[in-house]
Amino acid sequence: MNDPIDHHTNETVRALLGDAPTTDAELAHWIQTNLHIKVPTKPIIDAHHAPLDYLAHAFFEDRQPRDCIVWANRGGGKTYYAAVATLLDLLYKPGIEIRILAGSLDQAKRMHTHLRALLAIDPIDTLIAGRITERKITLVNNAVVELLAQSQTSVRGTRVQKLRCDEVELFDEQVWEAAQLTIRETTIANQTIPGSIECLSTLHVPFGLMHKLITHARETSESTRKVFQWGVVDILDECADTHECTTCALEPDCAGQAKQRDNLGHTPGHMTIQNAINLKSRVDQSTWDSEMLCKRPRRSDCVLPEFDPNLHIADTLPDRANIAFSIAGMDLGIRAPTVVLFAHVDTNNTVWVAHEYIRAGVSLSEHIDQIRAAPITPTWIGIDPAARQRGLQTGISDSAALRKQGFTIKDARYAIHDGLTLLRTRLKPAHGQPTLMIHRSCAELIRCLESYHYPRHDPFSTTPEKDGSDHAVDALRYMIQNLDKPYTATVDNYMH
């Protein structure tokens, strides 16, 4: 617990640095005047944000929701701007307690280094109480910031007003879950500090923690986290008129907008044009799109990188006259969910997945009832060949039970790799248009196609990770391999 706040020190802060900013414009002016930093005020890319948007949200406690996510490019200033936000809190919220938790202690020390540099600016340096240590900084107004180790023990003993999490993509998920209970509300100098957690990171992979947080925040109507997003284009420095756009490597990304900011009165960023061009020349397009433009996660570890939401997600289905027949694919689960996908095959042999059914913890008979009630009646259902095994309780296999209920079942044996190859061929054929489309309503299948991945820490593994993203893809694989592979019928001997 901090010592009682000396209100005289609060007046000292105001005397040295002026009153606390009350608007975004005042905040930008304060930062430029006292820290000599020009913070970009407007993004260049539509739907993106400027760093000032994040700083204002972090500083003004009435902005909602209090928790936020900063998704920005490598070299985009995430850690530096978080240090600026921390300094502002320390100066104008006497007695506040802030903790910095990063993907590694080295990463946390980077923010600590930025903070020390900011605190060395005259006259802010006169407000430091005692000695700055490698883990802790305290000001004369009893505001304190401390670095946390990436561990359960370190996090669970914390009760503070603000937790800033840097490079969340590298977090252990159990540590992240423990961190959710570290925040407490308090009142400081007649100002309520509700308590908040900030997540800052690039977005490396489509199945990591950062991806989950952003997806949840954007898909939940009453999200408890605000998402701020900027890329390299949004933090570009001034672009000289002498720089020719038509020959610039950044033209596809910038479209000449960096030159227009001066005319519009928008503050430029810290990334020089030449530095950005040099960075782009060193990486492939996929890495540039994901880690620098922040368009989408890099797909290098994905099992099906050929899946492109912009290309394979459909808002409409073919007319009845163009449907040749309908099929289904089923992945049977016990503790894991059972997934059934229903699809139309049109007269051009394109598969349109139109409906999904997902449920766990119920019997096969209940799944059968749901299949009968589905809006599509399949000609046949493709399932896992392992479903031929007899059940210990019923004495017959799941495939036999389905056949006994009148369903035509196809369960061709096919190696996972070969089945995935068939999916890839339909998603991105060597010639012609894709022949596999997913209706937008099949949200779980879409999520799984994007996140189904190989083990992150075993680059030589050819076996996809079984972490929940496999079920819907398996159902799709059973469907496609039984459609595209010649099928040999087998007979199940089941008990009547």
WOMO-V500405 format. One record per residue. RES is the residue in one small letter. OMEGA is omega as a letter, one per 30 degrees, with the letter a starting at -180 (999 if undefined). D_CENTER is the distance of its C-alpha to the mean C-alpha in Angstrom with 2 decimals. Layout:
res->RES omega->OMEGA d_center->D_CENTER
res->RES omega->OMEGA d_center->D_CENTER
//
This chain:
res->m omega->l d_center->35.49
res->n omega->l d_center->36.22
res->d omega->l d_center->39.79
res->p omega->a d_center->40.87
res->i omega->l d_center->39.67
res->d omega->a d_center->42.39
res->h omega->l d_center->42.25
res->h omega->l d_center->44.41
res->t omega->l d_center->41.55
res->n omega->l d_center->39.44
res->e omega->l d_center->42.24
res->t omega->l d_center->42.24
res->v omega->a d_center->38.62
res->r omega->a d_center->39.51
res->a omega->a d_center->42.69
res->l omega->a d_center->40.94
res->l omega->a d_center->37.80
res->g omega->l d_center->38.62
res->d omega->l d_center->37.20
res->a omega->l d_center->33.52
res->p omega->l d_center->31.88
res->t omega->l d_center->31.59
res->t omega->l d_center->29.84
res->d omega->a d_center->27.13
res->a omega->l d_center->30.02
res->e omega->l d_center->31.84
res->l omega->l d_center->28.79
res->a omega->l d_center->28.45
res->h omega->l d_center->32.23
res->w omega->a d_center->32.26
res->i omega->a d_center->29.72
res->q omega->a d_center->31.72
res->t omega->a d_center->35.04
res->n omega->a d_center->34.41
res->l omega->l d_center->31.77
res->h omega->a d_center->32.71
res->i omega->l d_center->29.15
res->k omega->a d_center->28.37
res->v omega->l d_center->24.94
res->p omega->a d_center->23.62
res->t omega->a d_center->24.18
res->k omega->l d_center->22.86
res->p omega->l d_center->20.12
res->i omega->a d_center->21.42
res->i omega->l d_center->18.70
res->d omega->l d_center->18.78
res->a omega->l d_center->15.96
res->h omega->l d_center->14.93
res->h omega->l d_center->16.23
res->a omega->l d_center->18.74
res->p omega->l d_center->18.66
res->l omega->l d_center->21.50
res->d omega->l d_center->19.40
res->y omega->a d_center->17.36
res->l omega->l d_center->20.66
res->a omega->l d_center->22.44
res->h omega->a d_center->19.95
res->a omega->a d_center->20.10
res->f omega->a d_center->23.91
res->f omega->a d_center->25.10
res->e omega->l d_center->24.86
res->d omega->l d_center->25.48
res->r omega->a d_center->22.17
res->q omega->f d_center->20.15
res->p omega->a d_center->17.90
res->r omega->l d_center->18.46
res->d omega->l d_center->15.17
res->c omega->l d_center->12.68
res->i omega->l d_center->9.48
res->v omega->l d_center->10.35
res->w omega->a d_center->8.23
res->a omega->a d_center->11.26
res->n omega->l d_center->13.06
res->r omega->a d_center->15.11
res->g omega->a d_center->18.27
res->g omega->l d_center->16.86
res->g omega->a d_center->18.47
res->k omega->a d_center->15.67
res->t omega->a d_center->17.90
res->y omega->a d_center->21.02
res->y omega->l d_center->20.09
res->a omega->l d_center->19.01
res->a omega->l d_center->22.48
res->v omega->l d_center->24.06
res->a omega->l d_center->22.50
res->t omega->l d_center->23.84
res->l omega->l d_center->27.22
res->l omega->l d_center->27.54
res->d omega->a d_center->26.91
res->l omega->a d_center->29.44
res->l omega->a d_center->32.03
res->y omega->l d_center->32.06
res->k omega->a d_center->31.09
res->p omega->l d_center->33.89
res->g omega->a d_center->33.34
res->i omega->l d_center->29.54
res->e omega->a d_center->27.83
res->i omega->l d_center->24.55
res->r omega->l d_center->22.82
res->i omega->l d_center->20.57
res->l omega->a d_center->18.45
res->a omega->l d_center->16.80
res->g omega->l d_center->15.53
res->s omega->l d_center->19.21
res->l omega->l d_center->22.36
res->d omega->l d_center->22.86
res->q omega->l d_center->19.65
res->a omega->a d_center->20.89
res->k omega->l d_center->24.24
res->r omega->l d_center->22.93
res->m omega->l d_center->22.17
res->h omega->l d_center->25.53
res->t omega->l d_center->27.20
res->h omega->a d_center->25.92
res->l omega->l d_center->27.20
res->r omega->l d_center->30.54
res->a omega->l d_center->30.97
res->l omega->a d_center->30.37
res->l omega->l d_center->32.74
res->a omega->a d_center->35.34
res->i omega->l d_center->35.79
res->d omega->g d_center->39.12
res->p omega->a d_center->39.74
res->i omega->a d_center->36.48
res->d omega->a d_center->37.78
res->t omega->a d_center->40.57
res->l omega->l d_center->38.23
res->i omega->l d_center->37.16
res->a omega->l d_center->38.83
res->g omega->a d_center->40.15
res->r omega->l d_center->38.51
res->i omega->l d_center->34.88
res->t omega->l d_center->33.88
res->e omega->a d_center->31.16
res->r omega->a d_center->29.16
res->k omega->l d_center->30.44
res->i omega->l d_center->31.53
res->t omega->l d_center->33.71
res->l omega->a d_center->35.21
res->v omega->l d_center->38.62
res->n omega->l d_center->37.18
res->n omega->l d_center->35.79
res->a omega->a d_center->32.14
res->v omega->l d_center->30.42
res->v omega->a d_center->27.25
res->e omega->l d_center->26.76
res->l omega->l d_center->24.50
res->l omega->l d_center->23.29
res->a omega->l d_center->23.16
res->q omega->a d_center->20.21
res->s omega->l d_center->22.24
res->q omega->a d_center->22.86
res->t omega->a d_center->26.27
res->s omega->a d_center->25.23
res->v omega->a d_center->22.55
res->r omega->l d_center->24.67
res->g omega->a d_center->27.57
res->t omega->l d_center->25.81
res->r omega->a d_center->26.53
res->v omega->l d_center->25.63
res->q omega->a d_center->24.68
res->k omega->l d_center->21.59
res->l omega->l d_center->19.08
res->r omega->a d_center->17.10
res->c omega->a d_center->14.52
res->d omega->a d_center->14.18
res->e omega->a d_center->12.00
res->v omega->a d_center->9.96
res->e omega->a d_center->8.60
res->l omega->a d_center->12.32
res->f omega->l d_center->13.01
res->d omega->a d_center->15.06
res->e omega->l d_center->13.60
res->q omega->l d_center->17.16
res->v omega->l d_center->17.50
res->w omega->l d_center->14.38
res->e omega->l d_center->16.02
res->a omega->a d_center->19.29
res->a omega->a d_center->18.06
res->q omega->a d_center->17.48
res->l omega->a d_center->21.29
res->t omega->a d_center->22.28
res->i omega->l d_center->22.56
res->r omega->l d_center->25.81
res->e omega->l d_center->27.20
res->t omega->l d_center->30.29
res->t omega->a d_center->32.70
res->i omega->l d_center->33.56
res->a omega->l d_center->36.47
res->n omega->l d_center->36.37
res->q omega->l d_center->32.64
res->t omega->l d_center->30.24
res->i omega->a d_center->27.14
res->p omega->a d_center->24.95
res->g omega->a d_center->22.75
res->s omega->l d_center->19.05
res->i omega->l d_center->16.05
res->e omega->l d_center->14.00
res->c omega->l d_center->10.82
res->l omega->a d_center->10.96
res->s omega->l d_center->9.35
res->t omega->l d_center->8.90
res->l omega->a d_center->6.10
res->h omega->a d_center->8.63
res->v omega->a d_center->8.02
res->p omega->a d_center->6.79
res->f omega->a d_center->7.83
res->g omega->a d_center->6.99
res->l omega->a d_center->6.61
res->m omega->l d_center->3.95
res->h omega->l d_center->1.78
res->k omega->a d_center->4.81
res->l omega->a d_center->5.33
res->i omega->l d_center->4.08
res->t omega->l d_center->5.56
res->h omega->a d_center->8.26
res->a omega->a d_center->9.02
res->r omega->a d_center->9.61
res->e omega->a d_center->11.40
res->t omega->a d_center->13.48
res->s omega->l d_center->16.59
res->e omega->a d_center->17.37
res->s omega->l d_center->14.12
res->t omega->l d_center->14.91
res->r omega->l d_center->12.31
res->k omega->a d_center->12.72
res->v omega->l d_center->10.08
res->f omega->a d_center->11.82
res->q omega->l d_center->11.02
res->w omega->l d_center->13.64
res->g omega->a d_center->14.62
res->v omega->a d_center->17.84
res->v omega->a d_center->19.91
res->d omega->a d_center->19.34
res->i omega->l d_center->20.80
res->l omega->l d_center->23.67
res->d omega->a d_center->27.10
res->e omega->l d_center->30.19
res->c omega->a d_center->31.07
res->a omega->l d_center->34.83
res->d omega->a d_center->36.82
res->t omega->a d_center->38.30
res->h omega->a d_center->35.03
res->e omega->a d_center->35.29
res->c omega->a d_center->32.21
res->t omega->l d_center->33.49
res->t omega->a d_center->33.55
res->c omega->l d_center->30.39
res->a omega->a d_center->27.55
res->l omega->a d_center->25.10
res->e omega->l d_center->26.80
res->p omega->a d_center->24.41
res->d omega->a d_center->21.56
res->c omega->a d_center->23.69
res->a omega->l d_center->26.43
res->g omega->a d_center->28.82
res->q omega->l d_center->27.09
res->a omega->l d_center->27.18
res->k omega->a d_center->30.97
res->q omega->a d_center->30.97
res->r omega->l d_center->29.43
res->d omega->a d_center->32.78
res->n omega->a d_center->34.52
res->l omega->l d_center->32.02
res->g omega->a d_center->32.22
res->h omega->a d_center->28.58
res->t omega->l d_center->28.02
res->p omega->a d_center->26.79
res->g omega->a d_center->24.36
res->h omega->a d_center->24.99
res->m omega->l d_center->24.00
res->t omega->l d_center->27.26
res->i omega->a d_center->27.57
res->q omega->l d_center->29.17
res->n omega->l d_center->26.58
res->a omega->l d_center->23.81
res->i omega->l d_center->26.16
res->n omega->l d_center->26.85
res->l omega->a d_center->23.23
res->k omega->a d_center->22.71
res->s omega->a d_center->25.87
res->r omega->a d_center->24.64
res->v omega->l d_center->21.57
res->d omega->a d_center->21.01
res->q omega->a d_center->19.52
res->s omega->l d_center->16.37
res->t omega->l d_center->15.64
res->w omega->a d_center->16.71
res->d omega->a d_center->14.53
res->s omega->a d_center->11.24
res->e omega->a d_center->12.24
res->m omega->l d_center->14.75
res->l omega->l d_center->14.26
res->c omega->l d_center->10.45
res->k omega->a d_center->10.99
res->r omega->l d_center->8.64
res->p omega->l d_center->7.70
res->r omega->a d_center->11.15
res->r omega->a d_center->12.83
res->s omega->l d_center->15.60
res->d omega->a d_center->15.11
res->c omega->l d_center->14.60
res->v omega->a d_center->17.79
res->l omega->l d_center->17.82
res->p omega->l d_center->16.45
res->e omega->a d_center->19.15
res->f omega->a d_center->17.24
res->d omega->a d_center->16.34
res->p omega->a d_center->15.27
res->n omega->a d_center->17.51
res->l omega->a d_center->20.35
res->h omega->l d_center->20.35
res->i omega->a d_center->19.41
res->a omega->l d_center->22.66
res->d omega->l d_center->23.68
res->t omega->l d_center->27.23
res->l omega->l d_center->29.17
res->p omega->l d_center->32.44
res->d omega->a d_center->35.71
res->r omega->a d_center->37.71
res->a omega->a d_center->40.32
res->n omega->l d_center->37.88
res->i omega->l d_center->36.68
res->a omega->l d_center->38.61
res->f omega->a d_center->37.48
res->s omega->a d_center->34.61
res->i omega->l d_center->33.07
res->a omega->l d_center->30.63
res->g omega->a d_center->28.67
res->m omega->l d_center->28.42
res->d omega->a d_center->26.72
res->l omega->l d_center->28.75
res->g omega->l d_center->27.34
res->i omega->l d_center->29.14
res->r omega->l d_center->26.79
res->a omega->a d_center->23.84
res->p omega->l d_center->23.50
res->t omega->a d_center->25.81
res->v omega->l d_center->24.28
res->v omega->l d_center->26.61
res->l omega->a d_center->25.74
res->f omega->a d_center->28.41
res->a omega->l d_center->28.99
res->h omega->l d_center->31.66
res->v omega->a d_center->33.16
res->d omega->a d_center->34.69
res->t omega->l d_center->37.89
res->n omega->l d_center->36.09
res->n omega->l d_center->34.50
res->t omega->l d_center->30.96
res->v omega->l d_center->29.02
res->w omega->l d_center->27.30
res->v omega->a d_center->25.21
res->a omega->a d_center->26.04
res->h omega->l d_center->25.49
res->e omega->l d_center->23.74
res->y omega->a d_center->25.08
res->i omega->l d_center->23.26
res->r omega->l d_center->25.02
res->a omega->l d_center->25.71
res->g omega->l d_center->28.79
res->v omega->a d_center->31.44
res->s omega->l d_center->34.33
res->l omega->a d_center->34.76
res->s omega->l d_center->37.30
res->e omega->l d_center->34.78
res->h omega->l d_center->32.40
res->i omega->l d_center->35.48
res->d omega->a d_center->36.21
res->q omega->l d_center->32.75
res->i omega->l d_center->33.18
res->r omega->a d_center->36.55
res->a omega->a d_center->35.16
res->a omega->a d_center->32.35
res->p omega->l d_center->32.89
res->i omega->l d_center->33.36
res->t omega->a d_center->36.15
res->p omega->l d_center->35.36
res->t omega->l d_center->38.21
res->w omega->l d_center->36.88
res->i omega->l d_center->33.97
res->g omega->a d_center->32.52
res->i omega->l d_center->31.81
res->d omega->l d_center->31.42
res->p omega->l d_center->34.84
res->a omega->l d_center->34.43
res->a omega->l d_center->35.13
res->r omega->a d_center->38.76
res->q omega->a d_center->39.30
res->r omega->l d_center->41.51
res->g omega->a d_center->40.15
res->l omega->a d_center->41.96
res->q omega->a d_center->42.54
res->t omega->a d_center->43.35
res->g omega->l d_center->45.01
res->i omega->a d_center->43.44
res->s omega->l d_center->40.19
res->d omega->l d_center->37.31
res->s omega->l d_center->38.11
res->a omega->l d_center->41.72
res->a omega->l d_center->40.86
res->l omega->l d_center->38.92
res->r omega->a d_center->41.86
res->k omega->l d_center->44.26
res->q omega->l d_center->42.56
res->g omega->l d_center->43.29
res->f omega->l d_center->40.02
res->t omega->a d_center->40.25
res->i omega->l d_center->38.05
res->k omega->a d_center->37.03
res->d omega->l d_center->35.83
res->a omega->l d_center->36.41
res->r omega->a d_center->35.65
res->y omega->l d_center->33.22
res->a omega->a d_center->31.31
res->i omega->a d_center->27.51
res->h omega->a d_center->27.39
res->d omega->l d_center->29.91
res->g omega->l d_center->28.18
res->l omega->l d_center->24.88
res->t omega->l d_center->27.04
res->l omega->l d_center->28.33
res->l omega->a d_center->24.86
res->r omega->a d_center->24.09
res->t omega->l d_center->27.48
res->r omega->a d_center->26.88
res->l omega->a d_center->23.43
res->k omega->l d_center->24.78
res->p omega->l d_center->28.56
res->a omega->l d_center->30.52
res->h omega->l d_center->32.40
res->g omega->a d_center->31.88
res->q omega->l d_center->29.17
res->p omega->l d_center->26.61
res->t omega->l d_center->28.33
res->l omega->a d_center->25.42
res->m omega->a d_center->23.78
res->i omega->l d_center->21.53
res->h omega->a d_center->22.23
res->r omega->a d_center->19.40
res->s omega->a d_center->20.52
res->c omega->a d_center->19.51
res->a omega->a d_center->15.98
res->e omega->l d_center->15.84
res->l omega->l d_center->17.23
res->i omega->l d_center->14.77
res->r omega->a d_center->11.80
res->c omega->l d_center->13.91
res->l omega->l d_center->14.92
res->e omega->a d_center->11.50
res->s omega->l d_center->10.69
res->y omega->a d_center->14.36
res->h omega->l d_center->14.90
res->y omega->l d_center->17.66
res->p omega->a d_center->17.91
res->r omega->a d_center->16.01
res->h omega->l d_center->19.14
res->d omega->a d_center->21.71
res->p omega->a d_center->21.60
res->f omega->a d_center->24.88
res->s omega->l d_center->23.96
res->t omega->l d_center->24.40
res->t omega->a d_center->23.58
res->p omega->l d_center->20.13
res->e omega->l d_center->18.46
res->k omega->a d_center->19.51
res->d omega->l d_center->16.75
res->g omega->l d_center->16.79
res->s omega->a d_center->15.23
res->d omega->a d_center->18.75
res->h omega->a d_center->20.77
res->a omega->l d_center->20.09
res->v omega->l d_center->20.22
res->d omega->l d_center->23.45
res->a omega->l d_center->24.93
res->l omega->a d_center->24.26
res->r omega->l d_center->25.76
res->y omega->l d_center->28.84
res->m omega->a d_center->29.36
res->i omega->a d_center->29.21
res->q omega->l d_center->31.21
res->n omega->l d_center->33.92
res->l omega->a d_center->34.07
res->d omega->l d_center->34.22
res->k omega->l d_center->36.11
res->p omega->a d_center->39.81
res->y omega->l d_center->40.25
res->t omega->a d_center->43.06
res->a omega->l d_center->43.96
res->t omega->a d_center->44.50
res->v omega->l d_center->46.40
res->d omega->l d_center->45.27
res->n omega->a d_center->48.15
res->y omega->a d_center->47.24
res->m omega->l d_center->49.47
res->h omega->999 d_center->50.79
//
